[in-house]
Amino acid sequence: MTKSTRTAEMTPAQLVDERRLVAQARQDPTAFGKLFDRYYDAIFSYILHRTANAALAQELTSDTFYKALDKLWTFRWRGLPFSAWLYRIASNEVNAHYRRYRNYHAGSLDDYRERLADELSEADRELLAAEALLEEDVFFRELHHQIAALKPKYQEVITLRFFEDKKIREIAEILGKSPGTVKSLLHRALAQLRDRLADKPEAAS
Amino acid sequence: MKPEKLADILRKTIPPQVHLPAARAALRRELLNSPYYRQREARRRVKRYLLSALATLAVLLAFLIPNLIPREMTAGEIIHNLETAYARAGDFPGIHYLKMRVEVVSTQLSAMIEEKWIHDNYREFRVLTRAADSGEILGHTIIRNDSTYRRPEDRLVYDIRLDIAETDSAVETTGDAAPEIETAESDFDVRMYPLAPRPGSAPEETEIQILFTRYSFNFESLSRQTPWDVIARLKQHPAVHYAGTVRDSLSGEQLEVLEIRRPAGGFMMRLRENAVDHRAIRRITDRLNEIDDNSAEPLQIDSYRLYPLLLIERIEVDAAENRIHRVTRLLRRDDRVYERSAIIFIDDAFLPYDPAIFDPGRFGLEEE
């Protein structure tokens, strides 16, 4: 398995094309559909790895794209890929969600299991499969549990750097910080995660 | 564990890769059919409607505003409009009736009212002149069939032939010099006016103001003027410019003002009354005639210093009616006016032909 959701770096020509596409998307749903197709997987993946909950990731991804569409007229081109703006919205959505619901327990597997099989839609079924997959990955769940205990700014850099395979410069673009600041954030985040893992030897092993 | 080792572990960690194609397709559908685009479309329609309404309004305003906002006219526009209007009037086959007030102010005001009836390019012509204050008839003349008829007791007898020769082709004048009010290039005329004594001053300190000009503002030269003469002069004078608007004190109408400023070719000086030497003044006049100086600089002749005068001609035009209302001429130095004359065109009308207007017997006029 590879980290397949990573978005490729864009050439200047692709950036120009994307700028035109974003401008069109303000009026034209087809253009927005192209942007959605281009970035849905990456944004869903990022949110999933921040939340380790498929139902919640689906919900927050939906919120992210709705917010992007709603605020598209405020988008100002700064020479960065549109995805940087989407990642920023996604991060804000995740952080805001955890601020609101510290003990969120949305759409758990049990909720679906209790339903009759013939009531489940195709989306419900794929969500059940996703939850099962996440449940099986004990290592990731435990690692996520420790990462989720860190401050949101540390969660952001660790997730983007190691699970979404983003370069320091790309993370800096997404977070609107300098690469030096991102490096220092990453260093502190790793130190804090190491300390947490040291306190839980079973997790570290 | 060192952070580098932890980083290495994390780098090698493959997080679960989950895909939710059905959820993704559902979200895509919802987004693309969201009220955002429906509202955008509605907004776009409203915007398009508003833009077209604004464009229509802008076009309407572009037509209306120039008529609603008073626009400063140029001298050229005013002259062109006057010329067109008067040329059209000149084609009228009837009688051209002109009523004008002529004023001359030097030390005191003199004014007369003059009425003229002109038919068939002066082949029949009648002029009646009265004193403006008393209404007394000063002169009454008719020219008909090459004969001139006057009142025997007339105090004002004009050289009507000169009038006709000058006025005949006034508007058509193009190449030659525009007709002036005064006879040009005459010798210098000298006028002396005693100034009002200053309070407490001795009688011998009374000052005399002496003007040396090639002309004076007199009734004969002024009364010969017609609107056609004024237009021809405006057309040909290079220094004519637009000088704003004034409101007529009687009618309250707004009048556009054209102005010509130029050196008058005349001079003034002041002397104490007891210092006036008539031989010296004659010498100065002879000298002025010799040097023929039109400069705007003061002149030194013998021990006398002469200051150049400025001639300002103001033509007030009723732009709404395309009619010349008043022509004022000022002889000025600095801010002081030394002489002023004015022609006010009170009435300028075209009447149906009536031979009785030119009947000398009816008015008691006798053939010369």
Chai-1 contact restraints between the chains, C-beta under 6 A:
chainA,res_idxA,chainB,res_idxB,connection_type,confidence,min_distance_angstrom,max_distance_angstrom,comment,restraint_id
A,M1,B,I14,contact,1.0,0.0,6.0,A-B,restraint_1
A,P29,B,L32,contact,1.0,0.0,6.0,A-B,restraint_2
A,P29,B,Y37,contact,1.0,0.0,6.0,A-B,restraint_3
A,G33,B,L32,contact,1.0,0.0,6.0,A-B,restraint_4
A,F36,B,R28,contact,1.0,0.0,6.0,A-B,restraint_5
A,Y40,B,R24,contact,1.0,0.0,6.0,A-B,restraint_6
A,L48,B,V18,contact,1.0,0.0,6.0,A-B,restraint_7
A,H49,B,P15,contact,1.0,0.0,6.0,A-B,restraint_8
A,A54,B,V18,contact,1.0,0.0,6.0,A-B,restraint_9
A,Q58,B,L20,contact,1.0,0.0,6.0,A-B,restraint_10
A,Q58,B,A23,contact,1.0,0.0,6.0,A-B,restraint_11
A,S62,B,L27,contact,1.0,0.0,6.0,A-B,restraint_12
A,F65,B,L31,contact,1.0,0.0,6.0,A-B,restraint_13
A,L69,B,L31,contact,1.0,0.0,6.0,A-B,restraint_14
A,L69,B,Y36,contact,1.0,0.0,6.0,A-B,restraint_15
A,E122,B,A22,contact,1.0,0.0,6.0,A-B,restraint_16
A,A123,B,A22,contact,1.0,0.0,6.0,A-B,restraint_17
A,A123,B,A23,contact,1.0,0.0,6.0,A-B,restraint_18
A,E126,B,L20,contact,1.0,0.0,6.0,A-B,restraint_19
A,E126,B,A22,contact,1.0,0.0,6.0,A-B,restraint_20
A,A130,B,V18,contact,1.0,0.0,6.0,A-B,restraint_21
A,L133,B,P16,contact,1.0,0.0,6.0,A-B,restraint_22
A,L134,B,P16,contact,1.0,0.0,6.0,A-B,restraint_23
A,D137,B,P16,contact,1.0,0.0,6.0,A-B,restraint_24
A,F140,B,P15,contact,1.0,0.0,6.0,A-B,restraint_25
A,F140,B,P16,contact,1.0,0.0,6.0,A-B,restraint_26
A,F162,B,L10,contact,1.0,0.0,6.0,A-B,restraint_27
A,F162,B,R11,contact,1.0,0.0,6.0,A-B,restraint_28
A,F163,B,P15,contact,1.0,0.0,6.0,A-B,restraint_29
A,L190,B,P3,contact,1.0,0.0,6.0,A-B,restraint_30
A,L190,B,L6,contact,1.0,0.0,6.0,A-B,restraint_31
A,L190,B,A7,contact,1.0,0.0,6.0,A-B,restraint_32
A,A191,B,P3,contact,1.0,0.0,6.0,A-B,restraint_33
A,R194,B,M1,contact,1.0,0.0,6.0,A-B,restraint_34
A,R194,B,P3,contact,1.0,0.0,6.0,A-B,restraint_35
A,R194,B,L6,contact,1.0,0.0,6.0,A-B,restraint_36
